[in-house]
């Protein structure tokens, strides 16, 4: 999260450093999942090298929180084995 803007940012480009997200298709799939979250405030340029964002206060909405949390948990689980290699 950026404190200055209060935006939650997901760096698809940075995730490329992890084996689980190295392939473009995997990051494209993640981008589609992010774009399909139940919020009209998600900003994305549609690039798998981009930084999709959403306002932090949006996560207070139960429906979005319930969709966002499993997505972040999946990312965390998928990068865990390779975190030791960085």
KANOR-V858986 format. One record per residue. N is the residue number from 0. RES is the residue in one letter. SS is DSSP state (A for helix, B for strand, O for the rest). NEAR is the number of other ideal C-beta (glycine too) atoms within 10 Angstrom. D_LAST is the distance of its C-alpha to the last C-alpha in whole Angstrom. Layout:
n->(N/N)
res->(RES/RES)
ss->(SS/SS)
near->(NEAR/NEAR)
d_last->(D_LAST/D_LAST)
This chain:
n->(0/1/2/3/4/5/6/7/8/9/10/11/12/13/14/15/16/17/18/19/20/21/22/23/24/25/26/27/28/29/30/31/32/33/34/35/36/37/38/39/40/41/42/43/44/45/46/47/48/49/50/51/52/53/54/55/56/57/58/59/60/61/62/63/64/65/66/67/68/69/70/71/72/73/74/75/76/77/78/79/80/81/82/83/84/85)
res->(X/X/X/X/X/X/X/X/X/X/X/X/X/X/X/X/X/X/X/X/X/X/X/X/X/X/X/X/X/X/X/X/X/X/X/X/X/X/X/X/X/X/X/X/X/X/X/X/X/X/X/X/X/X/X/X/X/X/X/X/X/X/X/X/X/X/X/X/X/X/X/X/X/X/X/X/X/X/X/X/X/X/X/X/X/X)
ss->(O/B/O/O/O/O/B/B/B/B/B/A/A/A/A/O/O/O/A/A/A/O/O/A/A/A/A/A/A/A/A/A/A/A/A/O/O/O/O/O/O/O/B/O/O/O/O/O/O/O/B/B/B/B/B/A/A/A/A/A/O/A/A/A/A/A/A/A/A/A/A/A/A/A/A/A/A/A/A/A/A/A/A/O/O/O)
near->(11/11/7/6/11/12/17/17/15/19/12/22/13/12/18/16/13/18/13/17/21/12/12/12/8/18/20/14/13/21/20/10/15/19/12/11/17/14/17/7/13/18/12/15/9/10/13/18/13/17/16/22/19/21/15/14/9/19/15/9/14/9/10/17/12/10/16/19/11/10/15/11/10/13/17/10/10/16/16/11/11/14/9/6/8/7)
d_last->(21/23/25/27/28/27/26/23/21/19/16/17/15/12/12/12/9/9/11/14/14/14/18/20/23/20/19/23/24/22/23/27/26/25/28/30/30/33/33/35/33/29/29/27/28/27/24/21/20/21/21/23/25/27/29/28/32/32/30/33/34/34/34/31/29/30/29/26/25/24/22/20/20/19/16/15/16/14/11/11/10/7/6/6/4/0)
